[in-house]
Amino acid sequence: MSLRPHQPPRLVLVLPGFFTLTVGSLGMRGLTTLAGGYAIEGFRDLLKLVTIVTAIAVGLVFGAALAQPRVTSPSAEGG
């Protein structure tokens, strides 16, 4: 039995657009604010960016760990 599916889940196909629209816009706003001379507001937006990206990454890793199929030995199945 293969542990990897032949097709990725639909969520994986949506993630690039999700990162671009939500997190990317926050990062762009932070960099633009920094370039405009507002350091505190720019760093605040960039801190939000790092926090959101970290939360999404941890959630994806945790979800992938929970979704792994359990592999049992043939002797445990009684065969």
All heavy atoms as a GROMACS GRO file, in nm:
protein
  573
    1MET      N    1   0.084  -0.118   0.000
    1MET     CA    2   0.000   0.000   0.000
    1MET      C    3   0.089   0.125   0.000
    1MET      O    4   0.182   0.136   0.077
    1MET     CB    5  -0.090   0.000   0.123
    1MET     CG    6  -0.174   0.126   0.128
    1MET     SD    7  -0.228   0.162   0.293
    1MET     CE    8  -0.390   0.105   0.294
    2SER      N    9   0.060   0.217  -0.086
    2SER     CA   10   0.139   0.339  -0.098
    2SER      C   11   0.094   0.441   0.007
    2SER      O   12  -0.024   0.459   0.030
    2SER     CB   13   0.120   0.398  -0.238
    2SER     OG   14   0.182   0.522  -0.247
    3LEU      N   15   0.191   0.506   0.069
    3LEU     CA   16   0.158   0.607   0.169
    3LEU      C   17   0.126   0.742   0.106
    3LEU      O   18   0.069   0.828   0.170
    3LEU     CB   19   0.273   0.624   0.268
    3LEU     CG   20   0.300   0.505   0.358
    3LEU    CD1   21   0.419   0.534   0.449
    3LEU    CD2   22   0.178   0.473   0.441
    4ARG      N   23   0.163   0.762  -0.020
    4ARG     CA   24   0.138   0.890  -0.087
    4ARG      C   25   0.026   0.871  -0.189
    4ARG      O   26   0.030   0.781  -0.270
    4ARG     CB   27   0.263   0.940  -0.157
    4ARG     CG   28   0.373   0.972  -0.060
    4ARG     CD   29   0.489   1.034  -0.135
    4ARG     NE   30   0.600   1.056  -0.048
    4ARG     CZ   31   0.624   1.172   0.010
    4ARG    NH1   32   0.547   1.274  -0.010
    4ARG    NH2   33   0.728   1.186   0.089
    5PRO      N   34  -0.072   0.960  -0.186
    5PRO     CA   35  -0.180   0.948  -0.285
    5PRO      C   36  -0.129   0.990  -0.424
    5PRO      O   37  -0.030   1.060  -0.437
    5PRO     CB   38  -0.285   1.044  -0.233
    5PRO     CG   39  -0.210   1.143  -0.152
    5PRO     CD   40  -0.094   1.069  -0.094
    6HIS      N   41  -0.199   0.944  -0.526
    6HIS     CA   42  -0.161   0.980  -0.663
    6HIS      C   43  -0.198   1.123  -0.696
    6HIS      O   44  -0.136   1.184  -0.782
    6HIS     CB   45  -0.227   0.884  -0.761
    6HIS     CG   46  -0.180   0.743  -0.745
    6HIS    ND1   47  -0.051   0.704  -0.774
    6HIS    CD2   48  -0.242   0.632  -0.700
    6HIS    CE1   49  -0.037   0.575  -0.749
    6HIS    NE2   50  -0.151   0.528  -0.704
    7GLN      N   51  -0.298   1.177  -0.632
    7GLN     CA   52  -0.338   1.315  -0.653
    7GLN      C   53  -0.334   1.388  -0.519
    7GLN      O   54  -0.374   1.333  -0.417
    7GLN     CB   55  -0.481   1.322  -0.708
    7GLN     CG   56  -0.493   1.268  -0.849
    7GLN     CD   57  -0.636   1.280  -0.897
    7GLN    OE1   58  -0.729   1.290  -0.819
    7GLN    NE2   59  -0.652   1.276  -1.028
    8PRO      N   60  -0.288   1.514  -0.520
    8PRO     CA   61  -0.285   1.589  -0.394
    8PRO      C   62  -0.426   1.627  -0.350
    8PRO      O   63  -0.517   1.639  -0.434
    8PRO     CB   64  -0.202   1.713  -0.428
    8PRO     CG   65  -0.219   1.730  -0.574
    8PRO     CD   66  -0.234   1.591  -0.630
    9PRO      N   67  -0.447   1.647  -0.222
    9PRO     CA   68  -0.579   1.693  -0.177
    9PRO      C   69  -0.610   1.830  -0.235
    9PRO      O   70  -0.521   1.906  -0.272
    9PRO     CB   71  -0.563   1.702  -0.024
    9PRO     CG   72  -0.441   1.626   0.009
    9PRO     CD   73  -0.356   1.624  -0.113
   10ARG      N   74  -0.736   1.861  -0.245
   10ARG     CA   75  -0.777   1.989  -0.304
   10ARG      C   76  -0.724   2.108  -0.224
   10ARG      O   77  -0.696   2.212  -0.280
   10ARG     CB   78  -0.928   1.996  -0.313
   10ARG     CG   79  -0.983   1.898  -0.413
   10ARG     CD   80  -1.131   1.909  -0.424
   10ARG     NE   81  -1.179   1.798  -0.508
   10ARG     CZ   82  -1.298   1.790  -0.554
   10ARG    NH1   83  -1.387   1.882  -0.525
   10ARG    NH2   84  -1.334   1.689  -0.629
   11LEU      N   85  -0.709   2.092  -0.094
   11LEU     CA   86  -0.658   2.201  -0.011
   11LEU      C   87  -0.517   2.241  -0.053
   11LEU      O   88  -0.483   2.359  -0.056
   11LEU     CB   89  -0.660   2.161   0.136
   11LEU     CG   90  -0.605   2.263   0.235
   11LEU    CD1   91  -0.691   2.389   0.233
   11LEU    CD2   92  -0.599   2.206   0.374
   12VAL      N   93  -0.436   2.145  -0.090
   12VAL     CA   94  -0.300   2.174  -0.133
   12VAL      C   95  -0.300   2.258  -0.259
   12VAL      O   96  -0.214   2.343  -0.279
   12VAL     CB   97  -0.221   2.042  -0.153
   12VAL    CG1   98  -0.085   2.067  -0.212
   12VAL    CG2   99  -0.209   1.968  -0.022
   13LEU      N  100  -0.397   2.239  -0.345
   13LEU     CA  101  -0.404   2.317  -0.468
   13LEU      C  102  -0.450   2.460  -0.442
   13LEU      O  103  -0.422   2.549  -0.522
   13LEU     CB  104  -0.500   2.250  -0.567
   13LEU     CG  105  -0.460   2.108  -0.608
   13LEU    CD1  106  -0.568   2.045  -0.695
   13LEU    CD2  107  -0.326   2.107  -0.678
   14VAL      N  108  -0.516   2.485  -0.330
   14VAL     CA  109  -0.567   2.619  -0.297
   14VAL      C  110  -0.464   2.700  -0.218
   14VAL      O  111  -0.466   2.822  -0.221
   14VAL     CB  112  -0.698   2.605  -0.216
   14VAL    CG1  113  -0.749   2.738  -0.168
   14VAL    CG2  114  -0.804   2.536  -0.301
   15LEU      N  115  -0.373   2.634  -0.151
   15LEU     CA  116  -0.279   2.704  -0.061
   15LEU      C  117  -0.195   2.813  -0.127
   15LEU      O  118  -0.177   2.918  -0.066
   15LEU     CB  119  -0.189   2.603   0.009
   15LEU     CG  120  -0.255   2.526   0.122
   15LEU    CD1  121  -0.159   2.425   0.180
   15LEU    CD2  122  -0.305   2.619   0.229
   16PRO      N  123  -0.140   2.794  -0.248
   16PRO     CA  124  -0.061   2.904  -0.304
   16PRO      C  125  -0.140   3.034  -0.318
   16PRO      O  126  -0.089   3.141  -0.287
   16PRO     CB  127  -0.017   2.850  -0.441
   16PRO     CG  128  -0.021   2.703  -0.425
   16PRO     CD  129  -0.134   2.675  -0.332
   17GLY      N  130  -0.262   3.026  -0.362
   17GLY     CA  131  -0.344   3.146  -0.372
   17GLY      C  132  -0.378   3.204  -0.236
   17GLY      O  133  -0.382   3.326  -0.218
   18PHE      N  134  -0.398   3.118  -0.138
   18PHE     CA  135  -0.428   3.164  -0.003
   18PHE      C  136  -0.312   3.244   0.055
   18PHE      O  137  -0.329   3.352   0.109
   18PHE     CB  138  -0.459   3.044   0.086
   18PHE     CG  139  -0.481   3.079   0.230
   18PHE    CD1  140  -0.599   3.138   0.270
   18PHE    CD2  141  -0.383   3.055   0.324
   18PHE    CE1  142  -0.619   3.172   0.403
   18PHE    CE2  143  -0.402   3.088   0.457
   18PHE     CZ  144  -0.522   3.146   0.496
   19PHE      N  145  -0.190   3.190   0.040
   19PHE     CA  146  -0.072   3.260   0.092
   19PHE      C  147  -0.052   3.393   0.020
   19PHE      O  148  -0.018   3.493   0.081
   19PHE     CB  149   0.054   3.175   0.077
   19PHE     CG  150   0.066   3.070   0.183
   19PHE    CD1  151   0.059   2.936   0.153
   19PHE    CD2  152   0.085   3.106   0.316
   19PHE    CE1  153   0.070   2.840   0.251
   19PHE    CE2  154   0.097   3.009   0.415
   19PHE     CZ  155   0.089   2.876   0.382
   20THR      N  156  -0.073   3.395  -0.110
   20THR     CA  157  -0.052   3.517  -0.187
   20THR      C  158  -0.151   3.624  -0.147
   20THR      O  159  -0.115   3.741  -0.129
   20THR     CB  160  -0.066   3.488  -0.338
   20THR    OG1  161   0.028   3.388  -0.372
   20THR    CG2  162  -0.041   3.612  -0.419
   21LEU      N  163  -0.276   3.588  -0.130
   21LEU     CA  164  -0.379   3.689  -0.103
   21LEU      C  165  -0.378   3.737   0.041
   21LEU      O  166  -0.391   3.857   0.067
   21LEU     CB  167  -0.517   3.634  -0.138
   21LEU     CG  168  -0.539   3.608  -0.286
   21LEU    CD1  169  -0.673   3.542  -0.308
   21LEU    CD2  170  -0.528   3.735  -0.366
   22THR      N  171  -0.365   3.650   0.138
   22THR     CA  172  -0.377   3.692   0.277
   22THR      C  173  -0.244   3.735   0.336
   22THR      O  174  -0.228   3.851   0.375
   22THR     CB  175  -0.437   3.580   0.363
   22THR    OG1  176  -0.355   3.466   0.352
   22THR    CG2  177  -0.577   3.548   0.320
   23VAL      N  178  -0.151   3.645   0.340
   23VAL     CA  179  -0.024   3.675   0.405
   23VAL      C  180   0.062   3.768   0.319
   23VAL      O  181   0.128   3.858   0.369
   23VAL     CB  182   0.052   3.544   0.436
   23VAL    CG1  183   0.182   3.572   0.502
   23VAL    CG2  184  -0.036   3.455   0.523
   24GLY      N  185   0.057   3.748   0.188
   24GLY     CA  186   0.137   3.831   0.099
   24GLY      C  187   0.097   3.978   0.104
   24GLY      O  188   0.181   4.067   0.101
   25SER      N  189  -0.032   4.003   0.114
   25SER     CA  190  -0.077   4.143   0.122
   25SER      C  191  -0.034   4.207   0.253
   25SER      O  192   0.002   4.326   0.256
   25SER     CB  193  -0.229   4.151   0.105
   25SER     OG  194  -0.294   4.084   0.210
   26LEU      N  195  -0.034   4.132   0.360
   26LEU     CA  196   0.011   4.185   0.488
   26LEU      C  197   0.161   4.215   0.485
   26LEU      O  198   0.206   4.319   0.534
   26LEU     CB  199  -0.021   4.087   0.601
   26LEU     CG  200   0.006   4.133   0.743
   26LEU    CD1  201  -0.075   4.258   0.775
   26LEU    CD2  202  -0.027   4.023   0.840
   27GLY      N  203   0.238   4.127   0.424
   27GLY     CA  204   0.381   4.152   0.411
   27GLY      C  205   0.411   4.270   0.321
   27GLY      O  206   0.500   4.351   0.350
   28MET      N  207   0.335   4.284   0.214
   28MET     CA  208   0.355   4.397   0.124
   28MET      C  209   0.321   4.528   0.194
   28MET      O  210   0.391   4.628   0.178
   28MET     CB  211   0.270   4.380  -0.002
   28MET     CG  212   0.305   4.477  -0.108
   28MET     SD  213   0.475   4.455  -0.154
   28MET     CE  214   0.459   4.429  -0.324
   29ARG      N  215   0.215   4.526   0.273
   29ARG     CA  216   0.178   4.647   0.348
   29ARG      C  217   0.286   4.683   0.449
   29ARG      O  218   0.321   4.800   0.466
   29ARG     CB  219   0.044   4.626   0.418
   29ARG     CG  220  -0.007   4.752   0.486
   29ARG     CD  221  -0.145   4.733   0.541
   29ARG     NE  222  -0.138   4.649   0.660
   29ARG     CZ  223  -0.244   4.604   0.722
   29ARG    NH1  224  -0.365   4.630   0.677
   29ARG    NH2  225  -0.231   4.530   0.830
   30GLY      N  226   0.343   4.582   0.516
   30GLY     CA  227   0.450   4.607   0.612
   30GLY      C  228   0.574   4.665   0.547
   30GLY      O  229   0.633   4.760   0.597
   31LEU      N  230   0.612   4.608   0.432
   31LEU     CA  231   0.730   4.660   0.363
   31LEU      C  232   0.706   4.800   0.308
   31LEU      O  233   0.794   4.885   0.312
   31LEU     CB  234   0.768   4.565   0.250
   31LEU     CG  235   0.825   4.430   0.293
   31LEU    CD1  236   0.848   4.340   0.172
   31LEU    CD2  237   0.953   4.449   0.371
   32THR      N  238   0.586   4.827   0.258
   32THR     CA  239   0.554   4.959   0.207
   32THR      C  240   0.554   5.063   0.319
   32THR      O  241   0.602   5.175   0.303
   32THR     CB  242   0.416   4.958   0.138
   32THR    OG1  243   0.417   4.857   0.036
   32THR    CG2  244   0.383   5.090   0.076
   33THR      N  245   0.501   5.024   0.434
   33THR     CA  246   0.500   5.114   0.548
   33THR      C  247   0.642   5.143   0.596
   33THR      O  248   0.675   5.257   0.629
   33THR     CB  249   0.416   5.053   0.662
   33THR    OG1  250   0.288   5.017   0.612
   33THR    CG2  251   0.397   5.150   0.775
   34LEU      N  252   0.727   5.040   0.598
   34LEU     CA  253   0.867   5.062   0.634
   34LEU      C  254   0.935   5.156   0.536
   34LEU      O  255   1.010   5.245   0.576
   34LEU     CB  256   0.942   4.929   0.638
   34LEU     CG  257   0.939   4.851   0.768
   34LEU    CD1  258   1.012   4.719   0.751
   34LEU    CD2  259   0.998   4.930   0.881
   35ALA      N  260   0.911   5.135   0.408
   35ALA     CA  261   0.972   5.220   0.306
   35ALA      C  262   0.922   5.363   0.315
   35ALA      O  263   0.994   5.457   0.280
   35ALA     CB  264   0.944   5.164   0.167
   36GLY      N  265   0.801   5.381   0.366
   36GLY     CA  266   0.744   5.514   0.382
   36GLY      C  267   0.796   5.587   0.505
   36GLY      O  268   0.762   5.703   0.528
   37GLY      N  269   0.874   5.519   0.588
   37GLY     CA  270   0.935   5.585   0.702
   37GLY      C  271   0.863   5.561   0.834
   37GLY      O  272   0.898   5.621   0.935
   38TYR      N  273   0.764   5.474   0.835
   38TYR     CA  274   0.690   5.444   0.958
   38TYR      C  275   0.737   5.308   1.011
   38TYR      O  276   0.678   5.204   0.983
   38TYR     CB  277   0.539   5.441   0.931
   38TYR     CG  278   0.486   5.572   0.880
   38TYR    CD1  279   0.465   5.593   0.744
   38TYR    CD2  280   0.460   5.676   0.968
   38TYR    CE1  281   0.417   5.714   0.698
   38TYR    CE2  282   0.413   5.798   0.923
   38TYR     CZ  283   0.391   5.816   0.787
   38TYR     OH  284   0.346   5.936   0.741
   39ALA      N  285   0.846   5.313   1.086
   39ALA     CA  286   0.913   5.189   1.128
   39ALA      C  287   0.828   5.106   1.223
   39ALA      O  288   0.819   4.984   1.208
   39ALA     CB  289   1.046   5.222   1.194
   40ILE      N  290   0.764   5.168   1.320
   40ILE     CA  291   0.688   5.091   1.420
   40ILE      C  292   0.571   5.019   1.356
   40ILE      O  293   0.549   4.900   1.378
   40ILE     CB  294   0.642   5.183   1.535
   40ILE    CG1  295   0.764   5.234   1.611
   40ILE    CG2  296   0.548   5.108   1.629
   40ILE    CD1  297   0.733   5.337   1.717
   41GLU      N  298   0.495   5.090   1.272
   41GLU     CA  299   0.380   5.029   1.207
   41GLU      C  300   0.426   4.920   1.109
   41GLU      O  301   0.362   4.815   1.096
   41GLU     CB  302   0.297   5.133   1.133
   41GLU     CG  303   0.222   5.228   1.224
   41GLU     CD  304   0.308   5.346   1.268
   41GLU    OE1  305   0.426   5.355   1.226
   41GLU    OE2  306   0.259   5.427   1.347
   42GLY      N  307   0.537   4.945   1.039
   42GLY     CA  308   0.588   4.846   0.944
   42GLY      C  309   0.633   4.719   1.012
   42GLY      O  310   0.601   4.609   0.967
   43PHE      N  311   0.706   4.732   1.122
   43PHE     CA  312   0.750   4.614   1.195
   43PHE      C  313   0.632   4.542   1.261
   43PHE      O  314   0.635   4.419   1.273
   43PHE     CB  315   0.856   4.650   1.300
   43PHE     CG  316   0.992   4.670   1.241
   43PHE    CD1  317   1.057   4.791   1.254
   43PHE    CD2  318   1.055   4.568   1.172
   43PHE    CE1  319   1.183   4.810   1.198
   43PHE    CE2  320   1.181   4.585   1.117
   43PHE     CZ  321   1.244   4.707   1.129
   44ARG      N  322   0.529   4.615   1.301
   44ARG     CA  323   0.411   4.551   1.357
   44ARG      C  324   0.342   4.463   1.252
   44ARG      O  325   0.305   4.349   1.281
   44ARG     CB  326   0.314   4.656   1.410
   44ARG     CG  327   0.194   4.594   1.481
   44ARG     CD  328   0.096   4.697   1.530
   44ARG     NE  329   0.042   4.767   1.414
   44ARG     CZ  330   0.010   4.897   1.412
   44ARG    NH1  331   0.028   4.970   1.518
   44ARG    NH2  332  -0.040   4.952   1.304
   45ASP      N  333   0.330   4.515   1.129
   45ASP     CA  334   0.270   4.435   1.022
   45ASP      C  335   0.356   4.316   0.986
   45ASP      O  336   0.304   4.206   0.961
   45ASP     CB  337   0.246   4.522   0.898
   45ASP     CG  338   0.131   4.619   0.916
   45ASP    OD1  339   0.048   4.596   1.005
   45ASP    OD2  340   0.126   4.717   0.839
   46LEU      N  341   0.487   4.333   0.985
   46LEU     CA  342   0.576   4.222   0.954
   46LEU      C  343   0.575   4.117   1.066
   46LEU      O  344   0.586   3.997   1.039
   46LEU     CB  345   0.718   4.271   0.928
   46LEU     CG  346   0.734   4.352   0.799
   46LEU    CD1  347   0.876   4.406   0.789
   46LEU    CD2  348   0.699   4.270   0.678
   47LEU      N  349   0.558   4.160   1.190
   47LEU     CA  350   0.544   4.065   1.300
   47LEU      C  351   0.414   3.985   1.286
   47LEU      O  352   0.413   3.863   1.310
   47LEU     CB  353   0.547   4.137   1.435
   47LEU     CG  354   0.536   4.049   1.559
   47LEU    CD1  355   0.654   3.953   1.566
   47LEU    CD2  356   0.530   4.134   1.683
   48LYS      N  357   0.308   4.051   1.245
   48LYS     CA  358   0.182   3.979   1.218
   48LYS      C  359   0.202   3.877   1.106
   48LYS      O  360   0.151   3.766   1.112
   48LYS     CB  361   0.072   4.077   1.178
   48LYS     CG  362   0.017   4.159   1.291
   48LYS     CD  363  -0.093   4.250   1.238
   48LYS     CE  364  -0.138   4.350   1.340
   48LYS     NZ  365  -0.240   4.441   1.288
   49LEU      N  366   0.277   3.917   1.003
   49LEU     CA  367   0.305   3.827   0.891
   49LEU      C  368   0.376   3.702   0.940
   49LEU      O  369   0.336   3.590   0.908
   49LEU     CB  370   0.392   3.899   0.787
   49LEU     CG  371   0.457   3.813   0.680
   49LEU    CD1  372   0.355   3.772   0.576
   49LEU    CD2  373   0.572   3.885   0.617
   50VAL      N  374   0.481   3.718   1.019
   50VAL     CA  375   0.556   3.604   1.069
   50VAL      C  376   0.469   3.517   1.160
   50VAL      O  377   0.474   3.394   1.154
   50VAL     CB  378   0.684   3.652   1.144
   50VAL    CG1  379   0.751   3.539   1.217
   50VAL    CG2  380   0.779   3.718   1.046
   51THR      N  381   0.386   3.580   1.242
   51THR     CA  382   0.298   3.505   1.331
   51THR      C  383   0.197   3.422   1.252
   51THR      O  384   0.176   3.304   1.282
   51THR     CB  385   0.224   3.601   1.425
   51THR    OG1  386   0.320   3.678   1.496
   51THR    CG2  387   0.136   3.526   1.523
   52ILE      N  388   0.137   3.481   1.150
   52ILE     CA  389   0.037   3.410   1.072
   52ILE      C  390   0.100   3.296   0.992
   52ILE      O  391   0.047   3.184   0.987
   52ILE     CB  392  -0.038   3.507   0.980
   52ILE    CG1  393  -0.127   3.599   1.063
   52ILE    CG2  394  -0.123   3.432   0.878
   52ILE    CD1  395  -0.190   3.712   0.984
   53VAL      N  396   0.215   3.322   0.931
   53VAL     CA  397   0.283   3.217   0.854
   53VAL      C  398   0.323   3.102   0.946
   53VAL      O  399   0.307   2.985   0.910
   53VAL     CB  400   0.405   3.275   0.780
   53VAL    CG1  401   0.495   3.165   0.727
   53VAL    CG2  402   0.362   3.365   0.668
   54THR      N  403   0.371   3.133   1.065
   54THR     CA  404   0.408   3.028   1.160
   54THR      C  405   0.286   2.947   1.203
   54THR      O  406   0.292   2.824   1.209
   54THR     CB  407   0.478   3.090   1.283
   54THR    OG1  408   0.591   3.166   1.239
   54THR    CG2  409   0.521   2.983   1.381
   55ALA      N  410   0.176   3.015   1.231
   55ALA     CA  411   0.055   2.945   1.273
   55ALA      C  412   0.002   2.855   1.162
   55ALA      O  413  -0.040   2.741   1.187
   55ALA     CB  414  -0.052   3.045   1.314
   56ILE      N  415   0.006   2.903   1.038
   56ILE     CA  416  -0.041   2.821   0.926
   56ILE      C  417   0.051   2.700   0.907
   56ILE      O  418   0.003   2.588   0.886
   56ILE     CB  419  -0.049   2.906   0.798
   56ILE    CG1  420  -0.163   3.008   0.809
   56ILE    CG2  421  -0.070   2.818   0.674
   56ILE    CD1  422  -0.166   3.109   0.697
   57ALA      N  423   0.182   2.722   0.914
   57ALA     CA  424   0.276   2.612   0.896
   57ALA      C  425   0.261   2.506   1.005
   57ALA      O  426   0.260   2.386   0.976
   57ALA     CB  427   0.418   2.665   0.893
   58VAL      N  428   0.246   2.550   1.129
   58VAL     CA  429   0.229   2.454   1.239
   58VAL      C  430   0.098   2.378   1.222
   58VAL      O  431   0.092   2.256   1.244
   58VAL     CB  432   0.235   2.527   1.376
   58VAL    CG1  433   0.187   2.438   1.489
   58VAL    CG2  434   0.376   2.576   1.403
   59GLY      N  435  -0.006   2.448   1.182
   59GLY     CA  436  -0.134   2.381   1.158
   59GLY      C  437  -0.128   2.278   1.047
   59GLY      O  438  -0.184   2.169   1.058
   60LEU      N  439  -0.057   2.310   0.939
   60LEU     CA  440  -0.042   2.215   0.829
   60LEU      C  441   0.040   2.094   0.870
   60LEU      O  442   0.005   1.980   0.836
   60LEU     CB  443   0.022   2.284   0.708
   60LEU     CG  444  -0.067   2.381   0.632
   60LEU    CD1  445   0.014   2.454   0.526
   60LEU    CD2  446  -0.182   2.308   0.568
   61VAL      N  447   0.146   2.115   0.943
   61VAL     CA  448   0.229   2.003   0.988
   61VAL      C  449   0.151   1.916   1.086
   61VAL      O  450   0.154   1.792   1.079
   61VAL     CB  451   0.361   2.054   1.051
   61VAL    CG1  452   0.435   1.942   1.123
   61VAL    CG2  453   0.448   2.116   0.945
   62PHE      N  454   0.078   1.979   1.176
   62PHE     CA  455  -0.002   1.904   1.274
   62PHE      C  456  -0.112   1.825   1.203
   62PHE      O  457  -0.136   1.709   1.234
   62PHE     CB  458  -0.061   2.000   1.376
   62PHE     CG  459  -0.131   1.933   1.490
   62PHE    CD1  460  -0.061   1.855   1.580
   62PHE    CD2  461  -0.267   1.949   1.508
   62PHE    CE1  462  -0.126   1.792   1.685
   62PHE    CE2  463  -0.333   1.887   1.612
   62PHE     CZ  464  -0.262   1.808   1.702
   63GLY      N  465  -0.178   1.888   1.107
   63GLY     CA  466  -0.282   1.820   1.031
   63GLY      C  467  -0.227   1.705   0.949
   63GLY      O  468  -0.289   1.598   0.939
   64ALA      N  469  -0.110   1.724   0.890
   64ALA     CA  470  -0.048   1.616   0.813
   64ALA      C  471  -0.010   1.499   0.903
   64ALA      O  472  -0.023   1.383   0.865
   64ALA     CB  473   0.074   1.668   0.738
   65ALA      N  474   0.036   1.530   1.024
   65ALA     CA  475   0.072   1.423   1.118
   65ALA      C  476  -0.052   1.346   1.163
   65ALA      O  477  -0.048   1.223   1.178
   65ALA     CB  478   0.144   1.482   1.240
   66LEU      N  479  -0.163   1.416   1.180
   66LEU     CA  480  -0.286   1.348   1.220
   66LEU      C  481  -0.346   1.267   1.107
   66LEU      O  482  -0.414   1.167   1.130
   66LEU     CB  483  -0.389   1.450   1.268
   66LEU     CG  484  -0.363   1.514   1.404
   66LEU    CD1  485  -0.469   1.618   1.434
   66LEU    CD2  486  -0.362   1.409   1.513
   67ALA      N  487  -0.321   1.307   0.983
   67ALA     CA  488  -0.382   1.242   0.868
   67ALA      C  489  -0.302   1.122   0.818
   67ALA      O  490  -0.347   1.054   0.727
   67ALA     CB  491  -0.399   1.342   0.755
   68GLN      N  492  -0.185   1.096   0.874
   68GLN     CA  493  -0.104   0.983   0.830
   68GLN      C  494  -0.177   0.852   0.859
   68GLN      O  495  -0.230   0.833   0.968
   68GLN     CB  496   0.032   0.982   0.900
   68GLN     CG  497   0.123   1.094   0.859
   68GLN     CD  498   0.165   1.081   0.715
   68GLN    OE1  499   0.185   0.972   0.664
   68GLN    NE2  500   0.178   1.194   0.649
   69PRO      N  501  -0.178   0.763   0.762
   69PRO     CA  502  -0.245   0.634   0.787
   69PRO      C  503  -0.163   0.550   0.885
   69PRO      O  504  -0.041   0.559   0.888
   69PRO     CB  505  -0.247   0.569   0.649
   69PRO     CG  506  -0.137   0.633   0.575
   69PRO     CD  507  -0.125   0.772   0.628
   70ARG      N  508  -0.232   0.475   0.963
   70ARG     CA  509  -0.163   0.388   1.058
   70ARG      C  510  -0.117   0.262   0.986
   70ARG      O  511  -0.193   0.198   0.916
   70ARG     CB  512  -0.255   0.349   1.172
   70ARG     CG  513  -0.292   0.467   1.256
   70ARG     CD  514  -0.381   0.426   1.369
   70ARG     NE  515  -0.423   0.544   1.439
   70ARG     CZ  516  -0.439   0.550   1.569
   70ARG    NH1  517  -0.420   0.443   1.642
   70ARG    NH2  518  -0.478   0.660   1.626
   71VAL      N  519   0.007   0.228   1.004
   71VAL     CA  520   0.065   0.110   0.941
   71VAL      C  521   0.072   0.002   1.047
   71VAL      O  522   0.133   0.020   1.153
   71VAL     CB  523   0.206   0.141   0.885
   71VAL    CG1  524   0.266   0.015   0.824
   71VAL    CG2  525   0.200   0.254   0.786
   72THR      N  526   0.008  -0.110   1.019
   72THR     CA  527   0.010  -0.220   1.114
   72THR      C  528   0.090  -0.334   1.054
   72THR      O  529   0.099  -0.351   0.932
   72THR     CB  530  -0.132  -0.269   1.145
   72THR    OG1  531  -0.194  -0.311   1.022
   72THR    CG2  532  -0.215  -0.158   1.209
   73SER      N  533   0.149  -0.412   1.138
   73SER     CA  534   0.226  -0.527   1.092
   73SER      C  535   0.129  -0.638   1.050
   73SER      O  536   0.019  -0.647   1.104
   73SER     CB  537   0.321  -0.574   1.200
   73SER     OG  538   0.247  -0.621   1.310
   74PRO      N  539   0.171  -0.723   0.957
   74PRO     CA  540   0.081  -0.833   0.916
   74PRO      C  541   0.046  -0.927   1.030
   74PRO      O  542  -0.062  -0.982   1.032
   74PRO     CB  543   0.164  -0.905   0.809
   74PRO     CG  544   0.264  -0.807   0.762
   74PRO     CD  545   0.291  -0.716   0.879
   75SER      N  546   0.135  -0.943   1.127
   75SER     CA  547   0.105  -1.035   1.238
   75SER      C  548  -0.002  -0.977   1.329
   75SER      O  549  -0.076  -1.051   1.393
   75SER     CB  550   0.231  -1.065   1.318
   75SER     OG  551   0.282  -0.944   1.373
   76ALA      N  552  -0.015  -0.844   1.335
   76ALA     CA  553  -0.116  -0.783   1.420
   76ALA      C  554  -0.254  -0.799   1.360
   76ALA      O  555  -0.354  -0.793   1.431
   76ALA     CB  556  -0.085  -0.634   1.439
   77GLU      N  557  -0.263  -0.821   1.228
   77GLU     CA  558  -0.393  -0.839   1.163
   77GLU      C  559  -0.440  -0.984   1.172
   77GLU      O  560  -0.551  -1.015   1.130
   77GLU     CB  561  -0.383  -0.798   1.015
   77GLU     CG  562  -0.356  -0.649   0.998
   77GLU     CD  563  -0.338  -0.612   0.850
   77GLU    OE1  564  -0.347  -0.703   0.764
   77GLU    OE2  565  -0.315  -0.495   0.824
   78GLY      N  566  -0.360  -1.070   1.224
   78GLY     CA  567  -0.399  -1.208   1.236
   78GLY      C  568  -0.366  -1.290   1.113
   78GLY      O  569  -0.419  -1.398   1.092
   79GLY      N  570  -0.280  -1.240   1.026
   79GLY     CA  571  -0.253  -1.312   0.903
   79GLY      C  572  -0.117  -1.350   0.890
   79GLY      O  573  -0.037  -1.421   0.883
   0.00000   0.00000   0.00000
